[in-house]
Amino acid sequence: MFNGKNILITGGTGSFGKKYTEILLKKYKPNKIIIFSRDELKQYEMAQVFNEPCMRYMIGDVRDLDRLKKAMYGVHFVIHAAALKHVPIAEYNPMECIKTNINGAQNVIDAALESGVQKIIALSTDKAANPINLYGATKLASDKLFIAANNIRGARRTQFSVVRYGNVVGSRGSVVPLFKKLIAQGAKELPITELEMTRFWITLEQGVEFVLKNFERMQGGEIFIPKIPSMKMVDLAHALAPNLPIKVIGIRPGEKMHEIMVPKDDSHLSLEFDDHYVIQPTILFTQKNDFTCNALGEIGKPVAQGFEYSSETNTDWLDAKGLMEMIDS
């Protein structure tokens, strides 16, 4: 569906944007891939790797609606990956996080509606479910904006959906590169926030493939959640450095012990498919969608009342071998 199309990625110089670009170029023949971000150095560096004729690089910030409108002219598909994501930094700089993650999300929506974009997927996070930190709260607000946008599009064809997943192995800012760096530097111990802390884990390629597939599945209004494994952070440290001791340093500002992707309070809206869950919109749309059968004909079934998809109670767990296979991939 991406052959001959124009695709824009906000925050496109990040880990996800680069992997998404790589896979798009490998599997499809897009007319244009537009990388929209505010860091000219990262754009310059990315352009040295991805310099195919279809590539376009635009300096801009999602806080700037006019620039977004120019960037989206003639665009068919948008992946909204731009965000301020560092949990403690967001706690110390709340308004900056709000400007990018909430105001920026609304700007993306407004620009897409005005430009006649066909489909948009916004990237979310497990921290948006039952949020306790500002980053998660802003992403929950962003999710709500994108879902509600389906109800204000009028006669326009634009569809908006959200993809929510957990920690990405090897992404910029991830604990895995940090631990590997400390090990390479000869660290005598690895820092762990809490011994019982758990997280969901996914590879960059899995995340990209999930988003690509959901462009085909989406009808507009869904939150897509992949079925992925959990792992204790202490087990992750032991897998990377079996002989190094652990130092417990305590939970950082805004951190949770465990993450949730489908809250209990959303169980009445949630559907289970073979390899993913869908949270249906809480609001009624002017157009009627049957989310139990997606655009690919896949059938989902309602989950049990009170169901919760949590990294603590997940039935799929990573062991050391599985983690190393994810890292190697």
C-alpha positions as CSV (number, residue, x, y, z in Angstrom):
1,M,0.0,0.0,0.0
2,F,3.0,2.3,0.2
3,N,4.2,1.9,-3.4
4,G,4.1,5.3,-5.1
5,K,2.9,7.0,-2.0
6,N,4.2,10.0,0.0
7,I,5.0,9.2,3.7
8,L,5.9,11.6,6.4
9,I,7.5,10.7,9.7
10,T,7.6,13.2,12.5
11,G,10.6,12.8,14.7
12,G,12.0,10.8,11.8
13,T,15.6,11.0,12.9
14,G,15.0,8.9,16.0
15,S,15.6,5.2,16.3
16,F,12.1,4.3,15.2
17,G,12.1,6.7,12.2
18,K,15.4,5.4,10.9
19,K,14.3,1.8,11.2
20,Y,11.0,2.6,9.6
21,T,12.7,4.3,6.7
22,E,15.1,1.4,6.3
23,I,12.2,-1.1,6.0
24,L,10.1,1.1,3.8
25,L,13.0,1.4,1.3
26,K,13.7,-2.4,1.5
27,K,10.1,-3.6,1.0
28,Y,8.3,-0.8,-1.0
29,K,8.8,1.8,-3.6
30,P,7.4,5.0,-2.1
31,N,7.3,8.2,-4.1
32,K,8.6,10.3,-1.1
33,I,9.7,9.6,2.4
34,I,9.7,12.9,4.3
35,I,11.7,13.1,7.5
36,F,10.3,15.9,9.7
37,S,12.4,16.8,12.7
38,R,14.1,19.8,14.4
39,D,17.7,18.6,14.6
40,E,19.8,19.5,11.6
41,L,22.8,17.5,12.7
42,K,20.7,14.3,13.0
43,Q,19.1,15.0,9.6
44,Y,22.6,15.5,8.1
45,E,23.8,12.2,9.6
46,M,20.7,10.3,8.5
47,A,21.0,11.7,5.0
48,Q,24.5,10.1,4.7
49,V,22.8,6.7,5.1
50,F,19.5,7.2,3.5
51,N,20.1,9.3,0.3
52,E,17.8,7.6,-2.2
53,P,16.0,10.0,-4.6
54,C,12.7,9.6,-2.8
55,M,14.1,10.9,0.5
56,R,13.2,14.4,1.7
57,Y,14.5,16.1,4.8
58,M,12.5,19.0,6.4
59,I,13.6,20.9,9.4
60,G,10.6,21.7,11.6
61,D,9.0,21.3,15.0
62,V,5.5,19.8,15.7
63,R,4.9,22.9,17.8
64,D,4.8,24.9,14.5
65,L,1.5,24.3,12.8
66,D,2.3,26.3,9.7
67,R,5.5,24.3,9.0
68,L,3.5,21.0,9.5
69,K,1.0,22.1,7.0
70,K,3.7,22.7,4.4
71,A,5.3,19.4,5.2
72,M,2.1,17.5,4.8
73,Y,1.1,18.9,1.4
74,G,0.4,15.9,-0.9
75,V,1.2,13.3,1.9
76,H,-0.8,10.1,2.0
77,F,0.4,8.5,5.3
78,V,1.8,10.0,8.5
79,I,3.7,8.3,11.3
80,H,3.7,10.6,14.3
81,A,6.8,9.6,16.3
82,A,7.9,13.0,17.6
83,A,7.8,13.4,21.4
84,L,9.7,14.4,24.5
85,K,10.1,10.9,26.1
86,H,12.6,11.0,29.0
87,V,10.5,10.4,32.1
88,P,12.6,12.3,34.7
89,I,13.4,15.2,32.3
90,A,9.6,15.6,31.7
91,E,9.0,15.7,35.4
92,Y,11.5,18.7,35.7
93,N,10.3,20.4,32.5
94,P,6.5,19.7,32.4
95,M,5.4,22.6,30.2
96,E,8.0,21.7,27.5
97,C,6.7,18.2,27.5
98,I,3.1,19.4,27.2
99,K,3.9,21.8,24.3
100,T,5.4,19.0,22.3
101,N,3.4,15.9,23.2
102,I,-0.1,17.5,23.5
103,N,0.0,20.8,21.6
104,G,2.2,19.1,18.9
105,A,-0.3,16.2,18.6
106,Q,-3.1,18.6,17.9
107,N,-1.0,20.5,15.3
108,V,-0.3,17.2,13.6
109,I,-4.1,16.4,13.5
110,D,-5.0,19.9,12.2
111,A,-2.4,19.8,9.5
112,A,-3.4,16.3,8.4
113,L,-7.1,17.3,8.2
114,E,-6.3,20.4,6.2
115,S,-3.9,18.5,3.9
116,G,-6.2,15.5,3.2
117,V,-3.9,12.9,4.6
118,Q,-5.4,9.4,4.2
119,K,-4.1,7.6,7.4
120,I,-2.2,8.6,10.5
121,I,-0.8,6.3,13.2
122,A,0.5,8.0,16.3
123,L,3.1,6.1,18.4
124,S,2.2,5.8,22.1
125,T,3.7,4.1,25.1
126,D,2.7,1.7,27.9
127,K,3.3,4.7,30.2
128,A,0.1,6.2,28.8
129,A,-2.0,3.5,30.5
130,N,-2.9,4.5,34.1
131,P,-0.1,7.2,34.0
132,I,1.7,8.4,37.1
133,N,4.3,10.5,35.3
134,L,3.9,13.6,33.2
135,Y,5.3,11.9,30.0
136,G,2.6,9.2,30.3
137,A,-0.1,11.7,31.1
138,T,0.8,13.8,28.0
139,K,0.8,10.7,25.8
140,L,-2.6,9.6,27.2
141,A,-3.9,13.1,26.2
142,S,-2.3,12.7,22.8
143,D,-3.9,9.3,22.4
144,K,-7.3,10.8,23.2
145,L,-6.8,13.6,20.7
146,F,-5.9,11.2,17.9
147,I,-8.9,9.0,18.6
148,A,-11.3,11.9,18.9
149,A,-10.0,13.3,15.6
150,N,-11.9,10.6,13.8
151,N,-15.1,12.3,15.0
152,I,-14.2,15.8,13.7
153,R,-13.1,14.9,10.2
154,G,-16.5,15.4,8.7
155,A,-16.5,14.3,5.0
156,R,-12.7,14.0,5.0
157,R,-11.2,10.6,4.4
158,T,-8.5,11.0,7.0
159,Q,-8.3,8.1,9.6
160,F,-6.4,8.3,12.9
161,S,-5.2,5.4,15.0
162,V,-2.7,4.8,17.8
163,V,-0.1,2.1,18.4
164,R,1.0,1.5,22.0
165,Y,3.9,-0.7,23.0
166,G,6.7,-1.1,25.7
167,N,10.4,-0.7,25.9
168,V,12.3,-1.0,22.6
169,V,15.5,-3.0,22.8
170,G,18.5,-1.0,21.7
171,S,16.6,2.3,21.0
172,R,18.2,5.6,21.9
173,G,17.8,6.1,25.7
174,S,17.1,2.4,26.3
175,V,18.8,0.6,29.3
176,V,20.3,-2.0,27.0
177,P,22.8,0.3,25.3
178,L,23.5,1.9,28.7
179,F,24.4,-1.5,30.3
180,K,26.5,-2.5,27.3
181,K,28.4,0.8,27.5
182,L,29.0,0.3,31.2
183,I,30.2,-3.3,30.6
184,A,32.6,-2.1,27.8
185,Q,34.0,0.5,30.2
186,G,34.8,-2.1,32.8
187,A,32.1,-1.3,35.3
188,K,32.3,-3.3,38.6
189,E,28.5,-3.3,39.0
190,L,25.3,-2.5,37.1
191,P,22.7,-0.1,38.5
192,I,19.1,-1.4,38.9
193,T,16.2,0.7,40.2
194,E,14.3,-2.1,41.9
195,L,14.8,-5.8,42.0
196,E,11.2,-6.7,41.2
197,M,10.7,-4.1,38.4
198,T,9.4,-5.5,35.1
199,R,9.0,-4.1,31.6
200,F,7.5,-5.1,28.2
201,W,10.1,-5.6,25.5
202,I,10.0,-5.3,21.7
203,T,12.6,-4.9,19.0
204,L,12.7,-1.9,16.7
205,E,12.0,-4.1,13.7
206,Q,9.0,-5.7,15.4
207,G,7.7,-2.3,16.3
208,V,8.0,-1.1,12.7
209,E,6.4,-4.2,11.3
210,F,3.5,-3.8,13.7
211,V,2.9,-0.2,12.6
212,L,3.1,-1.2,8.9
213,K,0.6,-3.9,9.4
214,N,-1.8,-1.6,11.3
215,F,-1.9,0.8,8.4
216,E,-3.6,-2.1,6.6
217,R,-5.8,-3.1,9.6
218,M,-7.0,0.3,10.8
219,Q,-10.5,1.7,10.4
220,G,-9.8,4.8,12.5
221,G,-10.2,5.1,16.3
222,E,-8.3,2.0,17.5
223,I,-5.4,1.7,19.9
224,F,-3.3,-1.3,18.7
225,I,-1.3,-3.2,21.3
226,P,1.1,-6.0,20.3
227,K,1.5,-9.2,22.4
228,I,5.1,-9.0,23.5
229,P,7.2,-10.6,26.3
230,S,8.1,-9.2,29.8
231,M,11.3,-9.4,31.7
232,K,12.6,-8.4,35.1
233,M,15.2,-5.6,34.9
234,V,17.4,-7.6,37.2
235,D,17.2,-10.6,34.9
236,L,18.1,-8.3,32.0
237,A,21.2,-7.1,33.8
238,H,22.2,-10.7,34.6
239,A,21.7,-11.8,31.0
240,L,24.1,-9.0,29.8
241,A,26.7,-9.5,32.5
242,P,26.2,-12.7,34.4
243,N,29.3,-12.1,36.6
244,L,28.7,-8.5,37.6
245,P,26.9,-7.6,40.9
246,I,23.8,-5.5,41.0
247,K,23.5,-2.1,42.8
248,V,19.9,-1.1,43.7
249,I,19.6,2.7,43.2
250,G,15.9,3.2,43.7
251,I,13.1,4.3,41.4
252,R,13.6,7.5,39.4
253,P,11.1,10.4,39.5
254,G,7.9,9.3,37.7
255,E,8.8,5.6,37.3
256,K,6.5,2.6,37.9
257,M,7.5,-0.8,39.2
258,H,5.4,-2.4,36.4
259,E,3.9,-1.2,33.2
260,I,0.4,-1.8,31.8
261,M,-0.8,-1.7,28.2
262,V,-4.5,-2.7,28.7
263,P,-5.9,-1.3,31.9
264,K,-8.7,-3.2,33.8
265,D,-10.9,-0.1,33.3
266,D,-10.7,-0.5,29.6
267,S,-11.4,-4.3,29.6
268,H,-15.0,-3.7,28.4
269,L,-13.6,-1.9,25.3
270,S,-10.8,-4.4,24.6
271,L,-10.6,-7.1,21.9
272,E,-8.1,-9.9,21.6
273,F,-6.7,-10.9,18.2
274,D,-4.1,-13.6,17.5
275,D,-1.0,-11.4,17.9
276,H,-2.4,-8.2,19.4
277,Y,-5.1,-6.4,21.4
278,V,-7.3,-3.5,20.3
279,I,-8.8,-0.9,22.7
280,Q,-11.9,0.4,21.0
281,P,-12.8,4.1,21.3
282,T,-14.6,5.3,24.4
283,I,-16.7,7.7,22.4
284,L,-19.3,7.1,19.7
285,F,-18.3,8.1,16.1
286,T,-20.6,9.5,13.5
287,Q,-19.5,6.7,11.3
288,K,-20.2,3.1,12.4
289,N,-17.2,0.8,12.7
290,D,-17.2,-2.9,13.7
291,F,-13.8,-3.2,15.4
292,T,-14.3,-6.9,16.0
293,C,-13.4,-7.4,12.3
294,N,-10.6,-5.2,11.0
295,A,-9.9,-4.1,7.5
296,L,-7.9,-7.3,6.8
297,G,-10.7,-9.5,7.9
298,E,-9.1,-10.6,11.1
299,I,-11.5,-11.4,13.9
300,G,-11.1,-10.2,17.5
301,K,-13.0,-11.4,20.6
302,P,-13.9,-9.4,23.7
303,V,-11.5,-10.0,26.7
304,A,-12.9,-11.0,30.1
305,Q,-14.3,-8.3,32.3
306,G,-11.4,-7.0,34.5
307,F,-8.7,-8.3,32.2
308,E,-5.4,-6.4,32.5
309,Y,-2.4,-6.7,30.2
310,S,0.5,-5.9,32.6
311,S,4.3,-6.6,32.5
312,E,4.0,-8.1,35.9
313,T,1.2,-10.7,35.2
314,N,2.1,-11.3,31.5
315,T,2.2,-15.0,30.5
316,D,5.1,-14.5,28.0
317,W,8.5,-14.0,29.6
318,L,11.9,-13.4,28.2
319,D,14.9,-15.5,29.4
320,A,18.5,-14.6,28.9
321,K,18.7,-16.5,25.5
322,G,15.5,-14.8,24.3
323,L,16.9,-11.3,25.2
324,M,20.2,-11.9,23.5
325,E,18.3,-13.0,20.3
326,M,16.3,-9.8,20.5
327,I,19.5,-7.7,20.9
328,D,21.2,-9.6,18.0
329,S,18.2,-9.0,15.7
